[in-house]
Amino acid sequence: MAVSLSVETLNWHCPPWGGLVHGPSYDRQAVTPGIVHIGLTEFHRAHQAHFIDEFLASGQVDCLSWGISGVSFAEDQHLHHAMEEQSGMYVLCTRNAQEPMARIIGAYCEHLSAPGHHAAILDRLQADSTKIISICFRKSDSLDDAGALDDSSEDIQSDLGALRSILACTDAESLSSTVPLKTAAAYLVAAAALRKKRDAPPVAVLSCDAVPRNGERCASAVASLAQQTGGDELMQYIQEKWRFPSSVCDRIVYRLTPTVLQDLHRASGVADKGPVACEDFVRWVVEDQFPSGRPAWESVLGDACVFVEDAQPFSDLHLKVFEGARQLITYAGILLGYRRINEAIEEPVIVEFVKRYWAVVLAHAVAPSDQADGQAYQAEIFQRLAQSDEELLTLAEEGCQNICSFCMSIIPGLPPMDTPTIKPIVQLLCLWVQYIISSADETEKPYVHAADGRLEVLHPLAESLWQNAVKSFKGEKGETIRKQPPREETKAFVSAAFPSVNLSATVLVEVMASQLIACRANGATRSQDLKKSFAIQCTDPLWILPFLVCAAVAAYAVWYAVQKGNLDNILSLPDLHGNLCGSGLNRGKPFLYFCMQKDSQHIMEGNQKRLDMANPICVGICPGTYNTSSRCWLPIHESYAWVQDYPTQPFIGLVCRPSMVYTKAVYDQVALWMLQCFWFETVELADAVACHSCT
């Protein structure tokens, strides 16, 4: 039978006196708070509190002066009362592929609740012994990812008035009668004003949120609120004296399902009202900016804590590589019939999907650093996810926000108007659209959509997009009518989901519209879609014959090149006249595909109409004697038999825009619509077409 967790039971239930779970090895009565943590969250108790508990037990000089004073808000009252009943202690259960391990955390030496302990919170924040204020912002703090406060929020408006009252107080008695604050940023501003008045030592505000440059975000919010209430003087004091180091906190915290609770109770033997379950892996990267000192966290839990000058490269790896991969696995896994992440990560198609996404992210969207090894990080992630039994539908909660923060954030770093690099993001969005409009996976097993505040708005847009993602439809007389790709529907969906994403600098809309058509047109299951996109192997049975044919052609090309002495040209393709790119006058010139309007009459008359995107004709020719890699003059004939027509499937490759039209006649030749593989911002995205270079 499990025993309750308290000081009385701790002494006889923990080793060496008996029981299963290890408790604090230090004298908790001697611990004093040096850290105030605002925002009592599961993640903080699983992550930072674990480091602090280990440091308190390290026996280092003054280690017991770094206890935690926890500050919770109204929504945390249940947990606050549980922690009070258990003398601030709780069970931390780490789970991996082996047996779960449990220990009792005793790092919290004080628990204060807003609004009940308003005056006590202000006293603790302004105390000289407080050297670090750590913080986890909540949704109700009305703070966006950039650090901008929502001034229209009722809580912010209430705090503006309350802060002005606090700043006007002259003694402790009047301070205790002020209106309790409702947001974390307001408590920081109040702490700054009180410490400035007392000339107390400066503090470090350590943000623990999973957003890029969380320290700068926190500093921006505090400075804005300070300027509105205390003017430039208070804002400048904060900017000059206080420090806001960014940090990267990495650990998977599990939802307390019946299975998790059963493991926890079996491992600990303790009836805990506020337990925490997490993976055994932990990492903490912190910028070393602590004006009044800090604990030596790097000395505990192995090398799990690292102090650095700039945490941004580690933040990129964590948010874009790790969290981004979890979003890919979530939607691919749900649609393929998986329900847990460790099951989905065993699917080869999903693994290939993740690897292609990582290749793009590491090449274009992660800040370079000698300390952050992206390749080693990938192997580490696969190992962690293989041991994680998180439910995929849990990871899909607030999916719109997560995809925006973790995946869409890589787009600004990608090459402009580049199809291959945007493809993994497009594939994710196509899966997300199918997840939104469906209620069952490909095995017909139903699922309930996870909670997402944007789902109600996005569902009809996703339905419209999916319905219009068709290549053609039947007319009234039964004729086949080709349909334009659903660009407008795609743009409407993406813009509604991610209003902050600049779509003018990317081909996402064009590629996604085409990709959705392909998903619907082939009539395949979703797993087959993924396999076709990411995992086709030359050894697959259906591909053996084409592979052998290609191998024979390649062998012949090599033999022919050796005979002609042009071995360096075997990777080049012939143009429509049979000339090899890179040979003769074409040496060093690329082979380009060009798309021109189908109606020759428009070309002959020099009509400068836009290209017919639905029915382009793609032809290829080497640049010939022209000393440029981007211009071509093509002969015009009455017959277009020599033109290969690709009306529904243009070549997949680089995506280019038309730059201008030449109508100058040269003998019997007329310059056609010319495309350049360069980008001109003056051209509309709707003009994007596909071209390909063999060099």
C-alpha positions in Angstrom: 0.0 0.0 0.0 1.4 3.4 -1.0 2.1 5.9 1.8 1.3 9.6 1.7 4.2 12.0 1.1 5.2 14.2 4.0 8.1 15.0 6.2 6.9 12.5 8.7 6.8 9.6 6.3 10.0 10.7 4.4 12.4 9.7 7.1 11.3 6.1 7.5 10.1 5.4 3.9 13.3 6.3 2.1 16.6 4.4 2.1 18.5 3.6 4.2 15.5 3.1 6.5 13.4 1.3 4.0 11.1 1.9 1.0 11.8 2.2 -2.7 12.3 5.9 -3.4 15.3 8.1 -2.6 14.5 11.4 -0.9 16.6 14.6 -0.4 20.0 13.8 1.2 20.4 17.4 2.4 18.9 19.2 5.4 15.8 20.8 4.0 15.4 22.8 7.1 18.6 24.6 6.3 17.7 25.5 2.8 16.9 29.2 2.1 15.4 30.6 -1.2 17.8 32.2 -3.6 15.6 31.6 -6.6 12.0 32.8 -7.1 10.2 30.8 -9.8 7.1 32.4 -11.2 4.7 30.0 -12.9 4.3 26.5 -11.3 4.4 24.2 -14.3 4.9 20.4 -14.8 7.9 21.2 -17.0 9.7 23.4 -14.4 9.2 20.7 -11.8 10.6 18.0 -14.2 13.5 20.1 -15.4 15.0 23.0 -13.5 13.9 21.8 -10.1 15.7 18.6 -10.7 18.9 20.5 -11.4 18.4 22.6 -8.3 17.7 19.6 -6.1 20.9 17.9 -7.3 22.9 21.0 -6.6 21.4 21.3 -3.0 22.6 17.8 -2.5 26.1 18.4 -3.9 27.6 19.7 -0.6 29.3 22.6 -2.4 29.9 25.9 -0.5 26.7 27.8 0.1 24.7 25.3 -2.0 21.8 25.4 0.5 21.2 29.1 -0.2 19.8 28.3 -3.7 16.4 26.8 -2.8 13.3 27.7 -4.8 10.4 30.0 -3.7 7.6 29.0 -6.0 4.9 31.4 -7.1 1.7 30.1 -8.6 -1.4 31.7 -10.0 -5.1 31.0 -9.6 -5.2 28.2 -12.2 -2.5 26.3 -10.3 -4.4 26.2 -7.0 -4.9 22.4 -7.0 -1.2 21.9 -7.4 -0.4 24.6 -4.9 -2.5 22.9 -2.2 -1.0 19.5 -3.0 2.6 20.9 -2.6 1.7 22.6 0.6 0.3 19.4 2.1 3.4 17.5 1.0 5.8 20.1 2.5 6.8 21.2 -1.0 7.9 17.8 -2.0 6.8 15.6 -4.9 7.9 12.4 -6.8 9.8 12.7 -10.0 9.6 9.5 -12.1 12.0 9.1 -15.0 10.9 6.6 -17.7 12.8 5.0 -20.5 12.9 1.6 -22.2 13.9 0.0 -18.9 12.3 0.2 -15.5 11.0 3.6 -14.4 13.1 5.3 -11.6 11.6 7.5 -8.9 13.0 10.1 -6.5 11.6 12.7 -4.2 12.4 16.3 -5.1 12.7 18.7 -2.2 14.1 21.8 -3.9 11.0 24.0 -3.2 11.4 25.5 0.3 8.5 27.9 0.0 5.2 28.0 -2.0 3.4 31.3 -2.5 0.1 31.8 -4.3 -1.3 34.9 -6.1 -3.5 36.5 -5.1 -3.5 34.9 -1.6 0.1 35.8 -0.8 0.4 39.0 -2.8 2.4 40.9 -0.2 4.7 38.0 0.6 5.5 37.5 -3.1 6.5 41.2 -3.4 8.7 40.8 -0.3 10.4 37.7 -1.6 11.0 39.3 -5.0 12.7 42.4 -3.5 14.7 40.5 -0.9 18.5 40.8 -1.2 18.8 37.0 -1.0 16.9 36.7 -4.3 19.5 36.5 -7.0 17.6 34.7 -9.8 14.0 35.0 -10.9 13.1 32.2 -13.2 9.8 32.3 -15.1 7.5 30.3 -17.3 5.0 32.4 -19.1 1.3 31.3 -19.4 -1.2 31.9 -22.2 -3.0 34.2 -19.8 0.1 36.4 -19.6 -1.0 37.9 -23.0 2.5 37.7 -24.5 3.3 36.7 -28.1 6.5 35.0 -29.2 8.2 38.3 -30.0 7.6 39.7 -26.5 4.8 42.1 -27.4 2.1 42.4 -24.7 -1.6 42.5 -25.6 -2.5 45.9 -24.1 -6.2 45.2 -24.8 -6.1 42.2 -22.3 -8.2 42.8 -19.2 -5.4 41.3 -17.1 -2.8 43.7 -18.6 -5.1 46.7 -18.1 -5.7 45.6 -14.4 -1.9 45.2 -13.9 -1.2 48.7 -15.3 -3.3 50.3 -12.6 -2.0 48.0 -9.9 1.6 48.7 -10.8 1.1 52.4 -10.6 -0.3 52.0 -7.1 2.7 49.8 -6.1 5.1 52.4 -7.5 3.4 55.1 -5.4 3.7 53.1 -2.1 6.0 54.5 0.6 5.9 51.8 3.2 5.2 48.1 3.6 1.7 48.6 5.0 0.5 50.5 2.0 2.2 48.0 -0.3 0.3 45.1 1.3 -3.0 46.8 0.5 -2.4 47.1 -3.2 -4.4 45.1 -5.8 -2.9 41.7 -6.5 -1.1 41.4 -9.9 -2.4 38.9 -12.5 0.5 38.5 -14.9 4.1 37.3 -14.6 5.5 40.4 -16.4 3.8 42.7 -13.9 5.4 40.9 -11.0 8.8 41.4 -12.6 8.2 45.1 -13.1 7.0 45.4 -9.5 10.2 43.6 -8.4 12.3 46.0 -10.4 10.6 49.1 -9.0 11.0 47.8 -5.4 14.6 46.7 -5.8 15.5 50.0 -7.4 14.0 51.9 -4.5 16.0 49.8 -2.0 19.1 49.8 -4.2 19.1 46.0 -3.9 21.5 43.9 -5.9 20.6 43.2 -9.6 19.1 39.9 -10.6 19.0 37.6 -13.6 15.6 36.8 -15.0 15.9 33.3 -16.4 13.2 32.5 -19.0 12.4 28.8 -19.4 9.9 29.0 -22.3 10.2 27.0 -25.5 10.5 30.0 -27.8 13.5 31.4 -29.7 15.6 33.9 -27.7 13.3 33.6 -24.7 15.5 36.0 -22.7 15.1 38.8 -25.2 11.4 38.1 -25.4 11.1 38.4 -21.6 13.2 41.6 -21.5 11.0 43.2 -24.2 7.8 42.5 -22.3 9.2 43.8 -19.0 10.7 46.9 -20.6 7.4 47.7 -22.3 5.4 47.4 -19.1 8.0 49.3 -17.1 8.0 52.2 -19.5 4.2 52.4 -19.4 4.1 52.5 -15.6 7.4 53.8 -14.3 8.5 55.8 -17.3 11.9 55.8 -19.0 13.8 55.9 -15.7 12.5 52.5 -14.5 12.9 51.0 -18.0 16.5 52.1 -18.2 17.3 50.8 -14.7 16.1 47.3 -15.8 18.0 47.5 -19.1 21.2 48.6 -17.4 21.2 46.5 -14.2 19.2 43.4 -14.8 20.1 40.5 -17.1 17.8 38.3 -19.2 19.8 35.2 -20.3 18.2 33.0 -22.8 18.0 29.3 -22.2 17.1 26.0 -23.8 15.3 23.5 -21.6 15.0 20.1 -23.1 13.1 17.2 -21.6 9.9 15.3 -22.5 7.3 15.5 -19.8 4.6 12.8 -20.0 0.9 13.3 -19.4 -0.2 11.4 -16.3 -2.2 8.7 -17.9 -3.4 5.7 -15.8 -0.4 3.7 -17.2 2.1 6.4 -16.3 0.6 6.7 -12.8 0.7 2.9 -12.3 4.4 2.9 -13.2 5.0 5.9 -10.9 3.3 4.3 -7.9 5.1 1.0 -8.5 8.5 2.7 -8.7 8.0 4.9 -5.7 5.5 3.3 -3.3 4.3 6.8 -2.5 0.8 8.3 -2.9 1.7 11.6 -4.4 -0.9 14.3 -5.2 1.4 16.1 -7.5 3.8 13.7 -9.2 5.7 14.4 -12.4 6.8 11.8 -15.0 9.4 12.5 -17.7 12.1 10.8 -19.8 15.4 10.1 -18.3 17.2 12.4 -20.8 17.7 16.1 -19.8 19.6 19.0 -21.2 19.8 22.7 -20.2 21.7 25.3 -22.2 22.0 28.7 -20.5 23.6 31.9 -21.4 26.0 32.8 -18.6 24.6 36.2 -17.5 24.1 36.3 -13.8 25.1 39.6 -12.2 24.7 38.4 -8.6 26.0 34.8 -9.0 24.5 31.5 -9.8 24.6 27.8 -8.8 27.1 25.6 -10.5 24.5 23.6 -12.4 27.1 22.4 -14.8 28.6 20.3 -11.9 25.5 18.1 -11.5 23.7 15.5 -13.6 26.8 14.8 -15.7 27.2 17.3 -18.4 23.5 18.0 -18.9 23.8 21.7 -18.2 26.0 23.8 -20.4 26.7 27.5 -20.0 27.3 29.3 -23.3 27.7 32.8 -24.7 24.9 32.4 -27.2 22.1 29.8 -26.8 20.5 30.5 -30.3 22.2 27.5 -32.1 20.9 25.2 -29.4 17.5 26.8 -29.6 17.4 26.2 -33.3 18.3 22.5 -32.9 15.7 22.0 -30.1 12.8 23.9 -31.7 13.3 23.3 -35.4 15.0 19.9 -35.4 13.5 18.2 -32.4 10.1 19.8 -32.0 9.7 20.1 -35.8 10.4 16.4 -36.3 7.8 15.6 -33.6 5.2 17.5 -35.6 6.0 15.6 -38.8 5.8 12.3 -37.0 2.5 13.3 -35.3 0.5 13.8 -38.5 2.1 11.2 -40.6 1.8 8.7 -37.7 -1.9 9.5 -37.0 -2.9 9.1 -40.7 -0.9 5.9 -41.1 -2.7 4.3 -38.1 -0.2 4.8 -35.3 -1.2 6.2 -31.9 2.2 6.5 -30.1 5.4 8.2 -31.2 7.6 5.2 -30.5 5.4 3.1 -32.8 5.4 5.7 -35.5 9.2 6.2 -35.5 9.6 2.5 -36.4 7.9 3.2 -39.8 10.6 3.5 -42.4 8.6 6.0 -44.5 8.3 8.3 -41.6 12.0 8.0 -40.7 12.9 9.0 -44.3 10.4 11.9 -44.1 12.1 13.2 -41.0 15.6 12.8 -42.4 14.7 14.8 -45.5 13.2 17.5 -43.3 16.3 17.6 -41.2 18.6 17.9 -44.2 16.8 21.1 -45.2 16.7 22.5 -41.7 20.4 21.9 -40.9 21.5 23.3 -44.2 19.4 26.5 -44.1 17.7 27.2 -40.8 20.1 26.4 -38.0 22.6 29.0 -36.8 26.1 27.4 -37.1 28.0 26.7 -33.9 31.1 24.7 -32.9 29.3 23.6 -29.8 26.1 22.4 -31.4 26.6 19.2 -33.4 23.5 18.7 -35.6 24.5 15.3 -36.9 25.0 13.8 -33.4 21.8 15.5 -32.3 19.8 13.6 -34.9 21.0 10.2 -33.7 20.2 11.3 -30.1 16.6 12.3 -31.1 15.9 8.9 -32.7 17.0 7.2 -29.6 14.8 9.4 -27.4 11.7 9.1 -29.5 12.1 5.3 -29.7 11.8 5.2 -25.9 8.9 7.7 -25.7 5.3 6.4 -25.6 3.7 9.9 -25.9 0.3 9.8 -27.6 0.4 11.4 -31.0 -3.0 13.0 -30.5 -1.5 14.7 -27.4 1.2 16.2 -29.6 -1.4 17.4 -32.0 -2.9 19.7 -29.4 -2.7 23.3 -30.6 -1.2 22.0 -33.8 -1.6 25.2 -35.7 0.5 27.1 -33.2 3.1 24.3 -33.0 3.5 23.9 -36.7 3.9 27.7 -37.0 6.5 27.9 -34.2 8.6 24.8 -35.0 8.2 24.2 -38.7 7.1 27.3 -40.6 9.8 29.3 -38.8 12.4 27.7 -41.0 11.0 29.3 -44.2 12.8 32.7 -43.9 16.1 30.8 -43.9 15.3 28.8 -47.1 16.6 29.9 -50.5 13.9 32.1 -52.1 11.6 30.4 -54.6 13.2 27.0 -54.2 11.1 23.9 -54.7 13.3 21.1 -53.2 13.9 22.9 -49.9 10.2 23.7 -49.4 9.0 20.2 -50.2 9.2 18.7 -46.7 7.1 21.6 -45.3 4.6 21.2 -48.1 4.4 17.5 -47.4 3.7 18.2 -43.7 1.0 20.7 -44.6 -0.7 18.3 -47.0 -0.8 15.7 -44.2 -2.1 18.3 -41.8 -4.9 19.2 -44.2 -5.9 15.5 -44.5 -5.8 15.2 -40.7 -8.1 18.2 -40.3 -10.7 17.0 -42.8 -10.7 13.3 -41.8 -11.9 11.5 -38.7 -10.3 8.1 -39.4 -6.8 6.9 -40.5 -6.0 4.8 -43.5 -6.9 1.6 -41.6 -10.4 3.1 -41.0 -9.7 3.4 -37.3 -11.4 6.6 -36.0 -9.7 9.4 -34.1 -10.9 12.5 -32.4 -9.2 15.7 -33.3 -7.0 17.1 -30.6 -7.9 20.5 -29.0 -6.8 23.3 -31.3 -8.2 26.9 -31.0 -7.8 27.4 -34.8 -9.5 24.2 -35.9 -13.0 25.7 -36.2 -11.7 28.4 -38.6 -9.4 26.1 -40.6 -11.7 23.1 -41.1 -14.0 24.7 -43.8 -10.9 26.2 -45.6 -9.3 22.7 -45.6 -12.5 21.1 -46.9 -12.7 23.6 -49.8 -9.0 23.2 -50.6 -9.3 19.4 -50.7 -12.4 19.4 -52.8 -10.7 21.7 -55.4 -7.5 19.7 -55.5 -8.4 17.9 -58.7 -6.6 17.7 -62.0 -9.8 17.7 -64.2 -13.5 17.3 -64.0 -16.3 16.2 -66.4 -18.3 18.9 -68.3 -22.0 18.9 -69.0 -21.4 16.8 -72.2 -19.1 14.4 -70.5 -16.0 16.0 -71.8 -12.9 16.2 -69.7 -12.1 19.8 -68.5 -8.8 20.5 -67.1 -8.8 22.5 -63.8 -6.3 25.1 -62.6 -4.4 24.0 -59.4 -6.2 25.3 -56.3 -3.8 28.2 -55.7 -6.4 30.6 -54.2 -7.7 28.0 -51.9 -4.2 27.0 -50.8 -3.3 30.6 -50.2 -6.4 31.2 -48.2 -5.8 28.2 -46.0 -2.1 28.9 -45.4 -2.7 32.6 -44.8 -5.5 31.9 -42.3 -3.3 29.3 -40.4 -0.1 31.3 -40.5 -0.8 35.0 -41.0 2.8 35.9 -40.0 4.4 33.9 -42.8 5.5 35.9 -45.9 4.2 33.9 -48.8 5.5 36.3 -51.5 9.1 35.0 -51.1 8.3 31.3 -51.4 6.8 28.8 -53.8 4.9 27.1 -51.0 1.5 27.9 -52.4 2.3 26.7 -55.9 4.0 23.5 -54.8 1.4 22.7 -52.2 -1.4 23.1 -54.7 0.3 20.7 -57.0 1.1 18.2 -54.2 -2.5 18.1 -53.1 -3.7 17.3 -56.6 -1.2 14.5 -56.7 -2.4 13.2 -53.3 -6.0 13.0 -54.7 -5.3 12.0 -58.3 -3.4 8.8 -57.6 -6.1 7.4 -55.4 -3.5 5.8 -53.2 -3.5 5.4 -49.5 -1.6 7.9 -47.5 1.2 5.5 -46.7 1.6 4.9 -50.5 1.7 8.7 -51.0 4.5 9.0 -48.5 6.4 6.1 -50.0 6.1 7.6 -53.5 7.3 10.9 -52.2 10.1 9.8 -50.0 11.0 6.2 -50.1 11.0 4.6 -53.5 13.9 2.3 -53.9 15.4 1.0 -57.1 15.1 -2.6 -55.7 11.3 -2.4 -55.2 9.7 -5.1 -57.4 7.8 -2.7 -59.6 10.9 -0.7 -60.2 13.3 -3.5 -61.1 12.5 -3.4 -64.8 12.8 0.4 -65.2 16.0 0.2 -63.1 17.5 -2.3 -65.4 16.6 -0.3 -68.5 18.1 2.8 -67.0 21.2 0.9 -66.0 21.6 -0.4 -69.6 21.2 3.1 -71.0 23.7 4.5 -68.6 26.2 1.7 -69.5 25.7 2.5 -73.2 26.2 6.2 -72.5 29.5 5.5 -70.7 30.7 3.3 -73.5 29.7 5.8 -76.1 31.4 8.7 -74.2 34.6 6.7 -73.9 34.6 5.9 -77.6 34.1 9.5 -78.5 36.5 10.8 -75.8 33.7 12.8 -74.1 33.6 11.0 -70.8 33.0 14.4 -69.0 29.7 14.8 -70.9 27.9 11.6 -69.9 25.8 13.4 -67.3 24.6 15.9 -69.9 21.4 15.6 -71.8 20.9 16.3 -75.5 18.9 19.3 -76.6 16.0 19.0 -79.1 18.6 19.1 -81.9 20.5 16.2 -80.5 23.5 18.3 -79.3 25.0 17.4 -76.0 25.1 20.1 -73.4 28.7 20.9 -72.4 30.2 19.8 -75.8 31.6 22.0 -78.5 30.3 25.5 -78.4 28.0 24.5 -75.6 30.9 23.5 -73.2 30.1 24.8 -69.7 26.6 25.9 -70.7 23.6 24.5 -68.7 20.7 22.7 -70.3 17.5 24.4 -69.5 13.8 23.6 -69.8 11.6 26.5 -70.9 7.8 26.8 -70.7 6.1 28.8 -73.4 2.5 29.6 -74.1 0.7 26.9 -76.1 -1.0 29.1 -78.7 1.7 29.9 -81.3 -0.4 32.8 -82.7 0.1 34.8 -79.5 3.9 34.2 -79.8 4.1 35.2 -83.4 2.1 38.4 -82.8 4.3 39.2 -79.7 1.2 39.3 -77.5 2.7 39.7 -74.0 0.1 37.6 -72.2 1.0 35.6 -69.1 2.0 32.0 -69.5 -0.8 29.6 -69.5 0.1 27.8 -66.3 -2.5 25.1 -66.7 -1.2 24.0 -70.2 2.5 24.9 -70.6 4.7 23.4 -73.3 8.1 22.6 -72.0 11.0 22.4 -74.5 14.7 22.1 -73.9 17.7 23.5 -75.7 21.3 24.3 -75.0 22.3 28.0 -74.9 24.4 27.4 -78.0 26.9 30.1 -78.8 25.3 32.7 -76.5 27.8 33.6 -73.7 25.2 33.2 -71.0 23.6 30.4 -69.0 20.2 31.9 -69.0 19.2 32.9 -72.5 18.0 30.8 -75.4 16.7 31.6 -78.9 14.4 28.8 -80.2 13.4 28.3 -83.8 9.7 28.7 -84.6 8.0 26.4 -87.1 4.5 25.9 -88.3 4.5 22.4 -86.8 5.2 21.8 -83.1 5.7 18.1 -83.5 9.2 18.4 -82.1 7.9 20.0 -78.9 7.4 17.6 -76.1 4.1 18.5 -74.3 3.7 18.2 -70.6 0.3 19.7 -70.0 -0.4 18.3 -66.6 3.0 17.5 -65.1 5.8 20.0 -65.7 9.3 19.0 -64.9 10.1 19.0 -61.2 13.1 21.0 -60.4 14.1 24.6 -59.8 11.2 27.0 -59.9 11.6 30.1 -62.0 9.7 33.2 -62.9 9.4 34.8 -66.4 11.4 37.9 -66.5 10.5 39.5 -69.8 9.3 38.9 -73.4 11.4 39.2 -76.6 9.6 39.7 -79.9 12.5 40.6 -82.1 12.7 38.6 -85.3 16.0 37.2 -86.4 15.8 35.7 -89.9 13.2 32.9 -89.5 13.5 32.8 -85.7 11.5 34.6 -83.1 12.5 34.8 -79.5 10.1 32.9 -77.4 9.1 33.6 -73.8 12.4 33.6 -72.0 12.8 32.3 -68.5 15.7 33.0 -66.1 16.6 31.0 -63.1 17.0 34.3 -61.2 14.3 36.0 -59.2 12.7 39.4 -59.9 10.6 40.7 -57.1 8.5 42.7 -59.5 6.9 39.5 -61.0 3.8 38.0 -59.4 4.0 34.6 -57.8 1.3 33.3 -60.1 3.8 33.4 -62.9 6.0 30.8 -61.3 6.8 27.8 -63.6 9.1 24.9 -63.4 12.5 24.6 -65.1 15.4 22.3 -64.6 19.1 22.5 -65.1 21.3 19.5 -65.9 24.4 21.2 -64.5 
